[in-house]
């Protein structure tokens, strides 16, 4: 399986985040990709598809904000990474607010997703990585792996959050349509719910979104990913959320995945996009499932059984010492 990654993705390197009321070193760091590439070897080259596929998913004003936010933060006399501190929870509406503090709040929903000097460069090339892997699948590869960093599944049309800035899986899924994939399914197997992806496709009946994740009653992102969220309008019934309790181990998880794959098969997709998070592993420092490495192989074997092309997009996973081994185990399941 070809692996796609561009070194410019690691230009994104915030110093710290606000977590549980305390400052801590940023968890989504460049050493994540080094751990994975140490196991997978040299990646394939990434092509630049420009801004058009990004703007097909994200609003232009939001993209412009990401491109300029850090420079404007410094111009306002601040130091370090740009982090929001006030958010329009009620009455969220477009307002012509130019101050960087106001825009950080308007275009984000948490204080754990800083904009650093290299954030736009990293996010842009992460999206291009997903698009390049899509090209490989469209060209005949049965599967391809996009080593996306920063990740993307928490990013919505006009907001960032959860370490995510551009929604790589959504960008690839939408770009697949002009390539002839009329019915796309997205399977999110990160520990956390892919709220941004759900939001983007909530009313889209041609794109089926299924997420297996920690119950938002106890885990981030809390406000999305509950089982009664099933889509709206034309997308009614095209969203399936399967929340699980903390401590879920492999046997239970795999049984739920079997049900998810049955639901995906009923959608009859031409392409399956998998948002893969290795943060479901028992060793992950900020998550609370109990999967082991063999469970990752078994997950991939079940996904491969869908008998459609699969584009795998990297999301979370923060146990750096285990990360490369876990990703390698998952990918190996596609050739088992």
C-alpha positions as CSV (number, residue, x, y, z in Angstrom):
1,X,0.0,0.0,0.0
2,X,1.4,3.4,-0.9
3,X,1.9,5.9,1.9
4,X,1.6,9.7,1.2
5,X,3.2,12.4,3.3
6,X,4.9,15.8,2.8
7,X,7.5,17.1,5.2
8,X,6.0,20.5,5.1
9,X,3.1,19.2,7.2
10,X,5.4,19.2,10.2
11,X,5.8,23.0,9.9
12,X,2.7,23.0,12.2
13,X,4.3,22.8,15.7
14,X,2.4,24.7,18.5
15,X,4.2,24.8,21.8
16,X,1.4,24.1,24.2
17,X,-2.4,23.6,24.7
18,X,-4.9,24.2,27.5
19,X,-6.0,20.9,28.8
20,X,-8.1,20.2,31.9
21,X,-7.4,23.7,33.2
22,X,-3.7,23.5,32.9
23,X,-1.1,24.3,30.2
24,X,0.7,21.3,28.9
25,X,3.0,20.5,25.9
26,X,1.0,20.1,22.7
27,X,0.1,16.5,22.2
28,X,-0.3,16.5,18.4
29,X,3.4,17.0,17.6
30,X,5.7,16.3,14.7
31,X,7.2,13.3,16.4
32,X,3.9,11.5,15.6
33,X,4.8,11.4,11.9
34,X,8.4,10.4,12.6
35,X,7.2,7.4,14.7
36,X,4.9,6.3,11.8
37,X,7.4,6.8,9.0
38,X,10.1,4.9,11.0
39,X,7.9,1.8,10.5
40,X,6.5,2.5,7.0
41,X,9.5,3.8,5.2
42,X,9.8,6.5,2.6
43,X,6.5,8.0,1.5
44,X,5.3,8.7,-2.0
45,X,5.4,12.3,-3.3
46,X,2.5,14.6,-2.6
47,X,1.0,16.7,-5.5
48,X,-0.3,20.3,-5.1
49,X,-4.0,20.4,-6.1
50,X,-4.4,24.0,-5.1
51,X,-7.1,25.6,-3.0
52,X,-10.1,24.6,-5.1
53,X,-10.7,21.3,-3.3
54,X,-10.3,23.0,0.1
55,X,-12.8,25.7,-0.8
56,X,-15.3,23.0,-2.0
57,X,-15.5,22.1,1.7
58,X,-14.4,25.1,3.8
59,X,-15.7,28.7,3.6
60,X,-13.4,31.2,2.0
61,X,-13.5,33.5,5.0
62,X,-12.3,30.7,7.3
63,X,-9.5,29.7,4.9
64,X,-8.4,33.3,4.7
65,X,-8.4,33.5,8.5
66,X,-6.2,30.4,8.8
67,X,-3.7,31.8,6.2
68,X,-3.3,35.1,8.1
69,X,-4.1,34.4,11.8
70,X,-0.7,33.9,13.2
71,X,0.8,36.9,11.5
72,X,-2.0,39.1,12.7
73,X,-1.6,37.7,16.2
74,X,2.0,38.9,16.2
75,X,1.0,42.2,14.6
76,X,-1.3,42.8,17.5
77,X,1.7,42.7,19.8
78,X,1.3,39.1,21.0
79,X,3.9,36.4,21.3
80,X,3.8,32.6,20.7
81,X,0.8,30.8,19.3
82,X,-2.6,32.3,18.7
83,X,-5.2,30.9,21.0
84,X,-8.9,32.0,21.3
85,X,-10.4,32.8,24.7
86,X,-14.0,33.9,23.9
87,X,-16.5,31.9,21.8
88,X,-20.0,32.9,20.5
89,X,-21.9,30.0,21.9
90,X,-25.3,31.8,21.5
91,X,-26.2,33.9,18.5
92,X,-23.3,32.7,16.3
93,X,-23.6,34.7,13.1
94,X,-21.2,36.4,10.6
95,X,-20.0,39.7,11.9
96,X,-17.4,42.1,10.4
97,X,-15.0,41.8,13.4
98,X,-11.4,42.4,12.4
99,X,-9.7,42.0,15.8
100,X,-7.7,38.7,15.8
101,X,-9.1,37.8,19.3
102,X,-12.7,37.9,17.9
103,X,-11.9,35.9,14.8
104,X,-10.1,33.2,16.8
105,X,-13.3,32.7,18.8
106,X,-15.6,33.0,15.7
107,X,-13.6,30.3,13.8
108,X,-13.0,27.8,16.6
109,X,-14.8,26.0,19.4
110,X,-12.0,25.1,21.9
111,X,-8.9,26.5,23.4
112,X,-6.8,23.5,22.6
113,X,-6.2,24.2,18.9
114,X,-3.6,27.0,18.6
115,X,-2.6,28.6,15.4
116,X,1.2,28.6,15.2
117,X,3.6,30.1,12.7
118,X,3.5,27.0,10.4
119,X,-0.1,26.0,11.0
120,X,-1.5,27.0,7.6
121,X,1.5,25.4,5.8
122,X,1.1,22.2,7.7
123,X,-2.7,22.0,7.3
124,X,-2.6,22.9,3.6
125,X,-0.1,20.1,2.8
126,X,-2.0,17.7,5.0
127,X,-5.1,18.3,2.8
128,X,-2.9,17.8,-0.3
129,X,-1.7,14.5,1.2
130,X,-5.3,13.2,1.4
131,X,-5.9,14.4,-2.2
132,X,-2.8,12.7,-3.5
133,X,-3.8,9.4,-1.8
134,X,-7.2,9.8,-3.5
135,X,-5.4,10.1,-6.8
136,X,-3.7,6.8,-6.2
137,X,-7.0,5.1,-5.5
138,X,-8.6,6.7,-8.5
139,X,-5.7,5.5,-10.6
140,X,-6.2,1.8,-9.6
141,X,-4.7,1.3,-6.1
142,X,-7.0,-0.8,-4.0
143,X,-6.0,1.1,-0.9
144,X,-3.8,4.1,-0.1
145,X,-2.8,5.7,3.2
146,X,-2.7,9.5,3.7
147,X,-0.4,10.3,6.7
148,X,-2.3,13.5,7.5
149,X,-0.9,15.8,10.2
150,X,-2.4,17.9,11.5
151,X,-5.5,15.7,11.5
152,X,-8.9,17.0,10.3
153,X,-12.1,15.3,11.4
154,X,-13.0,17.9,14.1
155,X,-12.8,20.8,11.6
156,X,-16.1,22.0,10.2
157,X,-16.9,24.2,7.2
158,X,-15.8,27.4,9.1
159,X,-14.2,26.3,12.4
160,X,-11.2,24.5,13.8
161,X,-11.0,22.4,17.0
162,X,-9.6,19.2,18.4
163,X,-6.2,19.8,16.8
164,X,-7.9,20.0,13.4
165,X,-7.9,22.9,10.9
166,X,-8.8,21.5,7.5
167,X,-11.0,18.4,7.2
168,X,-8.8,16.1,5.1
169,X,-11.2,13.2,4.9
170,X,-14.1,15.5,3.9
171,X,-11.9,17.3,1.3
172,X,-11.0,14.0,-0.2
173,X,-14.5,12.6,-0.1
174,X,-15.9,15.7,-1.9
175,X,-13.1,15.7,-4.4
176,X,-13.9,12.0,-5.2
177,X,-17.3,13.0,-6.8
178,X,-15.8,14.5,-10.0
179,X,-13.6,11.5,-10.3
180,X,-16.6,9.3,-10.7
181,X,-17.3,8.1,-7.2
182,X,-21.0,9.0,-6.9
183,X,-21.6,7.3,-3.5
184,X,-19.0,7.8,-0.8
185,X,-19.0,6.3,2.7
186,X,-16.9,7.7,5.5
187,X,-16.0,5.5,8.5
188,X,-14.5,7.3,11.4
189,X,-12.7,5.0,13.9
190,X,-10.9,7.6,15.9
191,X,-11.5,7.5,19.7
192,X,-13.2,10.9,19.4
193,X,-16.3,11.6,17.3
194,X,-15.6,13.2,14.0
195,X,-18.0,16.2,14.6
196,X,-16.6,18.3,11.8
197,X,-17.1,15.6,9.2
198,X,-20.6,14.9,10.4
199,X,-21.4,18.6,10.3
200,X,-20.1,19.0,6.7
201,X,-22.2,16.0,5.4
202,X,-25.2,16.2,7.7
203,X,-27.7,16.9,5.0
204,X,-25.9,15.0,2.2
205,X,-27.7,11.8,1.4
206,X,-25.0,10.6,-1.1
207,X,-22.3,10.6,1.6
208,X,-22.8,8.1,4.4
209,X,-21.0,9.0,7.6
210,X,-20.5,6.4,10.3
211,X,-18.5,7.0,13.5
212,X,-17.5,4.6,16.3
213,X,-16.2,6.6,19.2
214,X,-16.2,7.2,22.9
215,X,-19.6,8.2,24.3
216,X,-19.8,12.0,24.1
217,X,-21.7,11.9,27.4
218,X,-18.2,11.4,29.0
219,X,-15.6,12.4,26.3
220,X,-14.7,15.2,24.0
221,X,-16.3,16.7,21.9
222,X,-19.3,16.2,24.2
223,X,-21.8,18.1,22.2
224,X,-21.8,15.9,19.0
225,X,-21.8,12.2,18.3
226,X,-24.8,11.0,20.3
227,X,-26.7,8.1,18.9
228,X,-29.8,10.1,18.0
229,X,-27.9,12.3,15.5
230,X,-28.9,10.6,12.2
231,X,-28.7,13.5,9.6
232,X,-31.1,16.2,8.4
233,X,-33.0,17.0,5.2
234,X,-31.7,15.0,2.3
235,X,-29.2,13.4,4.6
236,X,-31.8,12.0,7.1
237,X,-30.6,8.5,7.8
238,X,-27.2,8.9,6.3
239,X,-25.4,9.5,9.6
240,X,-24.8,6.7,12.0
241,X,-23.2,7.3,15.4
242,X,-22.1,4.3,17.5
243,X,-20.9,5.6,20.9
244,X,-19.1,3.2,23.3
245,X,-18.2,3.4,27.0
246,X,-14.8,4.0,28.3
247,X,-12.8,0.8,28.7
248,X,-14.3,-0.8,25.6
249,X,-12.0,-3.7,24.5
250,X,-11.4,-5.4,21.2
251,X,-14.2,-8.1,21.2
252,X,-16.9,-5.5,21.9
253,X,-15.4,-3.0,19.5
254,X,-15.1,-5.5,16.6
255,X,-18.7,-6.6,17.0
256,X,-19.8,-3.0,16.7
257,X,-17.5,-2.5,13.7
258,X,-19.2,-5.5,12.1
259,X,-22.6,-3.7,12.4
260,X,-21.1,-0.5,11.0
261,X,-19.8,-2.4,8.0
262,X,-23.2,-3.9,7.4
263,X,-24.7,-0.4,7.5
264,X,-22.0,0.9,5.1
265,X,-22.8,-2.0,2.7
266,X,-26.4,-1.0,2.6
267,X,-25.4,2.5,1.3
268,X,-23.6,0.7,-1.6
269,X,-20.6,3.0,-1.8
270,X,-18.2,3.3,-4.7
271,X,-15.4,4.5,-2.3
272,X,-14.8,4.1,1.5
273,X,-12.8,6.9,3.3
274,X,-11.6,5.7,6.7
275,X,-10.7,8.3,9.3
276,X,-8.2,6.2,11.3
277,X,-7.2,7.2,14.8
278,X,-4.8,5.0,16.7
279,X,-5.9,6.7,19.9
280,X,-8.2,3.7,20.6
281,X,-5.1,1.7,21.7
282,X,-4.9,0.9,25.4
283,X,-1.6,2.9,25.8
284,X,-2.9,6.2,24.5
285,X,-2.3,8.9,27.2
286,X,-5.4,11.0,26.5
287,X,-8.0,8.3,25.6
288,X,-9.7,5.4,27.4
289,X,-10.4,2.4,25.1
290,X,-8.6,-0.9,25.6
291,X,-7.8,-2.1,22.1
292,X,-4.5,-3.9,21.3
293,X,-2.4,-4.2,18.2
294,X,-4.0,-7.4,17.0
295,X,-7.4,-5.6,17.2
296,X,-6.1,-3.0,14.7
297,X,-5.2,-5.8,12.2
298,X,-8.7,-7.3,12.8
299,X,-10.3,-3.9,12.2
300,X,-8.5,-3.5,8.8
301,X,-9.5,-7.1,7.7
302,X,-13.1,-6.3,8.3
303,X,-12.9,-3.0,6.5
304,X,-11.1,-4.6,3.6
305,X,-14.0,-7.0,3.3
306,X,-16.2,-4.1,2.0
307,X,-14.8,-4.9,-1.4
308,X,-14.6,-1.3,-2.5
309,X,-11.5,1.0,-2.8
310,X,-10.4,2.4,0.5
311,X,-8.7,5.7,1.2
312,X,-7.2,5.8,4.8
313,X,-6.7,9.2,6.3
314,X,-4.7,9.5,9.6
315,X,-6.4,11.2,12.5
316,X,-5.4,10.9,16.1
317,X,-3.0,8.7,18.2
318,X,-0.8,10.2,20.8
319,X,1.2,7.2,22.4
320,X,4.3,8.1,20.4
321,X,6.3,5.0,21.3
322,X,3.5,2.7,20.1
323,X,2.1,4.8,17.3
324,X,4.2,3.6,14.4
325,X,3.7,-0.1,15.4
326,X,0.0,0.5,15.8
327,X,-0.4,2.2,12.4
328,X,1.7,-0.5,10.7
329,X,-0.4,-3.2,12.3
330,X,-3.6,-1.6,11.0
331,X,-2.3,-1.2,7.5
332,X,-1.0,-4.8,7.5
333,X,-4.6,-6.0,8.0
334,X,-5.5,-4.9,4.4
335,X,-3.1,-7.4,2.9
336,X,-3.8,-10.3,5.3
